[in-house]
Amino acid sequence: MLLRRGGAGDPLDAALEDRVRAVLTLGGVPYADLPDGVQQVRLRLLERARRGQEELRDASAWVAVVASNLAMDWHRARRRQERLGERLAALRPEERAEYRAADESPLLSLAVARGLDELPDAQRQVVVLRFYADLAVRDIARELDIPEGTVKSRLHAAVRALRERLHEDEVV
């Protein structure tokens, strides 16, 4: 039975659902799998309430972290399949030059998606939570139950790798 947005007892309001979809998308989950991811977050919220756990201090941060974890799980399950970034960036070199001349933003978007997809799961997770879910370092650390220094070092390594990727692809 599918729970519908806005139904009686639905713990996931429209803004939270949009946040979940954004985090899942940025985490590399294909569009076709987004409804399943949203349902997983909704189910976890309902299970949490049923267990009588204390009310969330920041539901927005909690759903972003859960969605980010789901995205990591999705990647682990799909390791044998072609990655999203590789599929999107499957343009031949001569087409890439043509794209660059017409409009550089699609190429930049492809390069960033490819770069995100190539990051280790832990680095991709903190990048998505920091820059796309707009969580503060301390909130990411609290939600992932890791030290702030670990979040910072993962972010530093991820940004460095993304920067190198963009230079490699001659996007920047």
C-alpha positions as CSV (number, residue, x, y, z in Angstrom):
1,M,0.0,0.0,0.0
2,L,1.5,3.3,-1.0
3,L,1.3,6.2,1.3
4,R,0.3,9.4,-0.5
5,R,1.7,12.9,0.1
6,G,-0.5,14.8,2.4
7,G,-2.6,11.8,3.5
8,A,-3.8,11.4,7.0
9,G,-0.9,10.7,9.3
10,D,1.7,11.4,6.6
11,P,4.9,12.5,8.4
12,L,6.5,13.7,5.1
13,D,5.1,17.1,4.1
14,A,5.6,18.6,0.6
15,A,8.8,20.5,1.5
16,L,10.4,17.4,3.2
17,E,9.4,15.2,0.2
18,D,11.0,17.7,-2.2
19,R,14.2,17.7,-0.1
20,V,14.3,13.9,-0.1
21,R,13.9,13.8,-3.9
22,A,16.6,16.4,-4.3
23,V,19.1,14.5,-2.1
24,L,18.3,11.2,-3.8
25,T,18.7,12.8,-7.2
26,L,22.0,14.5,-6.3
27,G,23.1,11.2,-4.7
28,G,22.8,9.6,-8.1
29,V,19.5,7.7,-7.8
30,P,17.8,7.5,-11.2
31,Y,14.5,9.4,-11.6
32,A,12.6,6.1,-11.9
33,D,13.7,5.0,-8.5
34,L,12.9,8.3,-6.7
35,P,9.3,7.2,-5.6
36,D,10.8,4.2,-3.9
37,G,13.3,6.3,-2.1
38,V,10.7,8.7,-0.9
39,Q,8.6,5.8,0.3
40,Q,11.6,4.4,2.2
41,V,12.1,7.7,4.0
42,R,8.3,8.0,4.8
43,L,8.4,4.4,6.1
44,R,11.4,5.1,8.4
45,L,9.6,8.2,9.8
46,L,6.5,6.2,10.5
47,E,8.5,3.4,12.1
48,R,10.4,5.9,14.2
49,A,7.1,7.4,15.4
50,R,5.7,3.9,16.1
51,R,8.7,3.0,18.3
52,G,7.9,6.2,20.3
53,Q,11.3,7.8,19.7
54,E,11.6,11.4,20.7
55,E,10.5,14.1,18.3
56,L,13.1,15.1,15.7
57,R,15.0,18.4,16.4
58,D,15.5,19.0,12.7
59,A,13.3,16.9,10.5
60,S,14.8,18.5,7.4
61,A,18.3,17.4,8.3
62,W,17.1,13.9,9.4
63,V,15.3,13.2,6.1
64,A,18.3,14.6,4.1
65,V,20.7,12.2,5.9
66,V,18.3,9.2,5.5
67,A,17.9,10.0,1.8
68,S,21.7,10.3,1.5
69,N,22.1,6.9,3.1
70,L,19.5,5.4,0.8
71,A,21.5,6.9,-2.2
72,M,24.6,5.2,-0.9
73,D,22.8,1.9,-0.5
74,W,21.5,2.3,-4.1
75,H,25.1,2.7,-5.4
76,R,26.3,-0.3,-3.5
77,A,23.5,-2.4,-4.9
78,R,24.3,-1.2,-8.5
79,R,28.1,-1.4,-8.5
80,R,28.0,-3.8,-11.5
81,Q,25.8,-1.5,-13.6
82,E,27.1,1.4,-15.5
83,R,27.2,4.5,-13.3
84,L,24.9,7.5,-13.9
85,G,27.8,9.9,-14.6
86,E,29.4,7.5,-17.1
87,R,26.1,7.2,-19.0
88,L,25.5,10.9,-19.0
89,A,29.1,11.7,-20.0
90,A,29.2,9.1,-22.8
91,L,29.7,11.9,-25.4
92,R,32.5,11.4,-27.9
93,P,35.3,14.0,-27.7
94,E,34.2,15.8,-30.9
95,E,30.7,16.1,-29.5
96,R,32.0,17.5,-26.2
97,A,33.9,20.3,-28.1
98,E,30.7,21.1,-30.0
99,Y,28.7,21.2,-26.8
100,R,31.3,23.5,-25.2
101,A,31.0,26.0,-28.1
102,A,27.2,26.1,-27.9
103,D,26.8,26.2,-24.1
104,E,29.2,25.3,-21.4
105,S,26.7,24.8,-18.6
106,P,25.5,21.3,-19.8
107,L,29.1,20.2,-20.0
108,L,29.8,21.5,-16.6
109,S,26.7,19.7,-15.2
110,L,27.8,16.5,-16.8
111,A,31.3,16.8,-15.5
112,V,30.1,17.6,-12.0
113,A,27.7,14.6,-12.1
114,R,30.5,12.4,-13.4
115,G,32.8,13.7,-10.7
116,L,30.3,13.1,-7.9
117,D,29.6,9.6,-9.2
118,E,33.3,8.8,-9.0
119,L,33.8,9.9,-5.4
120,P,33.9,7.3,-2.7
121,D,30.5,6.9,-1.0
122,A,31.4,8.7,2.2
123,Q,32.8,11.8,0.3
124,R,29.8,12.0,-2.0
125,Q,27.5,11.8,1.0
126,V,29.1,14.8,2.8
127,V,29.3,16.8,-0.5
128,V,25.6,16.3,-1.2
129,L,24.6,17.1,2.4
130,R,26.8,20.2,2.6
131,F,26.4,21.8,-0.8
132,Y,23.0,20.5,-2.0
133,A,21.1,19.9,1.2
134,D,22.8,23.0,2.7
135,L,23.6,21.4,6.1
136,A,26.2,22.9,8.3
137,V,29.3,20.8,9.0
138,R,28.3,20.4,12.7
139,D,24.8,19.2,11.6
140,I,26.3,16.7,9.2
141,A,28.7,15.4,11.9
142,R,25.8,15.1,14.4
143,E,23.5,13.3,11.9
144,L,26.2,10.9,10.7
145,D,27.6,10.5,14.2
146,I,31.2,11.3,13.1
147,P,33.6,14.0,14.2
148,E,33.4,17.5,12.6
149,G,37.0,17.0,11.5
150,T,36.1,13.9,9.6
151,V,33.4,15.8,7.8
152,K,35.8,18.6,6.9
153,S,38.5,16.2,5.7
154,R,36.0,14.3,3.5
155,L,34.8,17.6,2.1
156,H,38.3,18.8,1.4
157,A,39.3,15.6,-0.3
158,A,36.0,15.5,-2.3
159,V,36.3,19.1,-3.5
160,R,39.9,18.6,-4.5
161,A,38.9,15.5,-6.5
162,L,36.0,17.3,-8.2
163,R,38.3,20.3,-9.0
164,E,40.9,17.9,-10.6
165,R,38.1,16.2,-12.5
166,L,36.9,19.5,-13.9
167,H,40.4,20.4,-15.0
168,E,40.9,17.0,-16.5
169,D,37.8,17.4,-18.6
170,E,38.9,20.9,-19.4
171,V,35.6,22.3,-18.1
172,V,37.3,25.0,-15.9
